[in-house]
Amino acid sequence: MKFSPILRTSALALGVASLALMGTSAYAAKVPAGTVLAEDQTFTYRDLDEFSSLDPQIIEDVSGSDIARDLFEGLLNQDADGNLVPGVAERWEASDDKMTYTFYLRDNAKWSNGDPVTAGDFVYAWRRAADPETASPYSWYMDLMSIENVADVLSGDKEPTALGVRAVDDLTLEVKLTTPLSYFPQMVTHTTTFPTHQATIEKYGDEWTKPENIVSNGAYTLAEHVPNERSVRVRNPLYWNDAETVIEKTTALIINDDDAALTRYLAGELDRTEIPAGQYPRLKEEYPDQAVSFPRLCSYYYTFNLSDSGPEAFKDVRVRQALSYAIDRSVITDNVLQGGQFPAFTFTPGATAGFEVPDVPFGQMTQAERDAKAVELLAEAGYGPDNPLKFDMIYNTSEGHKQIATVMSQMWKQKLGVEATLGNMEWKVFLETRSQQDFELARGAWCGDYNEASTFLDLVTTDSGYNDGKYSNSEIDALMEDAKTGGDATANYTKVEQIMADEMPIIPIYHYTRVMMMDPNLLGSWPVNNVEQNWYSRDLYRVAE
């Protein structure tokens, strides 16, 4: 989900001082001369939930993408600062009109079974992602890439072979676009664009990603997967740059409880874990070389179900505005989370490259002014003591999500007399429920697939695959389409944010920081300066204590 980001100056940058000495290698661990490496070169970290898939064309979550970047390698990678660096492609070039991109593949890239990685593997994967029969949750991403004929392929009006991507020869991939996207190379770091091994998929079908079947081309292979418990990847000796890989084994453990994960980290069972809400100040004081916080390209929000199945109350913009205005975001960021998160009044984070957060009217009010306006708006909509607004709100299982939902519901109850019933769901059930519009108000979070404002604002276009609330605004659709023309889209993005602030299809809550505990003996290129947080186990190494 993520390239060349600009990290905004922030006091939070001080929180990464303990990691600032890590190397800045382009695409593998660079161990400084004289470094004494530990005998144990393993990395174990915690994930909150089971990943959605390990199939690059099916993955739709951050945890699955983290694993996939170890197992598979796309055309390009990112370094620790988010800059583009070679992956399977050694170099790339664009035509003068930015309508044709050509990638030149290295001749020593291999699949884990020894087959060469070719341009045809990318053609197969990209056609597969766009093919309606694949039912990729991220097929819409291919449309964002503006590849020639992609809309007709997605709709089934043309065969996948019509997609504007071809293998000129085994080591040359050509992509034709319908819109001159200057940031197109940044988009090919996303897992949806990773190559997949056709013969393996055709042989094993939906079971091709099982450890005993999978064929991958990354620095690691999948050694073990126990659903809802752990996944293990081990070093791939056939990876083209294996000589500069140090970490031998990476293990992801599924731990649903934040406090339990922290306890296991402090006991030495984990090398990295997220810090539970509200505990960063204490942990930073007790473990200054391990507790870190830095900006991340992610937004936390709640989305209204505006489809036909959604509650009638949410069709009234005054209700949506009232609920948003009544949320005191600083209480959530400063009192609940306490990890340097930023209160959000827009969808797009300020950490986004080239994006200036616009001034939206409700964001300029004091909280007292917002509260008063919320009471006024809800009364105008016909809700009050004799007719309280009632609805259900859902979130995926997490103590942090529960705390935030509880605080939000209490604010609504105290200020507006609103009765919100909370419900939590296991991750995959939650994703399905939300995607089927079987909800009233649902938690949402989005981490940029690439570092440009459109990665957020495209989500509120009518046809977006992740527009779970089914919000539709023809002006936004036109503004976002116009933003693709290659000129300065700042005015378009500002206008979209202003329309969203007026119509409030979502309730923006906060913009993320990455708040975690990290073993100080685990060094290498942890990407603290990359707001997309694309990381690779092959960039890490463990030093002797």
Stockholm file with secondary structure:
# STOCKHOLM 1.0

chainA/1-545         MKFSPILRTSALALGVASLALMGTSAYAAKVPAGTVLAEDQTFTYRDLDEFSSLDPQIIEDVSGSDIARDLFEGLLNQDADGNLVPGVAERWEASDDKMTYTFYLRDNAKWSNGDPVTAGDFVYAWRRAADPETASPYSWYMDLMSIENVADVLSGDKEPTALGVRAVDDLTLEVKLTTPLSYFPQMVTHTTTFPTHQATIEKYGDEWTKPENIVSNGAYTLAEHVPNERSVRVRNPLYWNDAETVIEKTTALIINDDDAALTRYLAGELDRTEIPAGQYPRLKEEYPDQAVSFPRLCSYYYTFNLSDSGPEAFKDVRVRQALSYAIDRSVITDNVLQGGQFPAFTFTPGATAGFEVPDVPFGQMTQAERDAKAVELLAEAGYGPDNPLKFDMIYNTSEGHKQIATVMSQMWKQKLGVEATLGNMEWKVFLETRSQQDFELARGAWCGDYNEASTFLDLVTTDSGYNDGKYSNSEIDALMEDAKTGGDATANYTKVEQIMADEMPIIPIYHYTRVMMMDPNLLGSWPVNNVEQNWYSRDLYRVAE
#=GR chainA/1-545 SS CCCCCCCCCCGGGGGGGGGTTSCCCSSSCCCCTTCCBCSCCEEEEEESSCCSCSCTTTCCSHHHHHHHHHHCCCSEEECTTSCEEESSEEEEEECTTSCEEEEEECTTCBCTTSCBCCHHHHHHHHHHHHCGGGCCTTHHHHHHTTBTTHHHHHHTSSCGGGSSEEEEETTEEEEEBSSCCTTHHHHTTSGGGSCCCHHHHHHHGGGTTSTTTCCCCSSEEEEEEETTTEEEEEECTTSTTGGGCCCCEEEEEECCCHHHHHHHHHTTSCSEEECCTTCHHHHHHHCTTTEEEEEEEEEEEEEECCSTTSCGGGGSHHHHHHHHHTCCHHIIIIIIICSCCEECSSSSCTTSTTCCCCCCHHHHSCHHHHHHHHHHHHHHTTCBTTBCCEEEEEEESCHHHHHHHHHHHHHHHHHHCCEEEEEEECHHHHHHHHHTTCCSEEEEEEECSSSSTHHHHGGGSTTCTTCTTCCCCHHHHHHHHHGGGSSCCHHHHHHHHHHHHHHCSEEEEEEEEEEEEECTTEEECCCTTCTTCCCCGGGEEEBCC
#=GC SS_cons         CCCCCCCCCCGGGGGGGGGTTSCCCSSSCCCCTTCCBCSCCEEEEEESSCCSCSCTTTCCSHHHHHHHHHHCCCSEEECTTSCEEESSEEEEEECTTSCEEEEEECTTCBCTTSCBCCHHHHHHHHHHHHCGGGCCTTHHHHHHTTBTTHHHHHHTSSCGGGSSEEEEETTEEEEEBSSCCTTHHHHTTSGGGSCCCHHHHHHHGGGTTSTTTCCCCSSEEEEEEETTTEEEEEECTTSTTGGGCCCCEEEEEECCCHHHHHHHHHTTSCSEEECCTTCHHHHHHHCTTTEEEEEEEEEEEEEECCSTTSCGGGGSHHHHHHHHHTCCHHIIIIIIICSCCEECSSSSCTTSTTCCCCCCHHHHSCHHHHHHHHHHHHHHTTCBTTBCCEEEEEEESCHHHHHHHHHHHHHHHHHHCCEEEEEEECHHHHHHHHHTTCCSEEEEEEECSSSSTHHHHGGGSTTCTTCTTCCCCHHHHHHHHHGGGSSCCHHHHHHHHHHHHHHCSEEEEEEEEEEEEECTTEEECCCTTCTTCCCCGGGEEEBCC
//
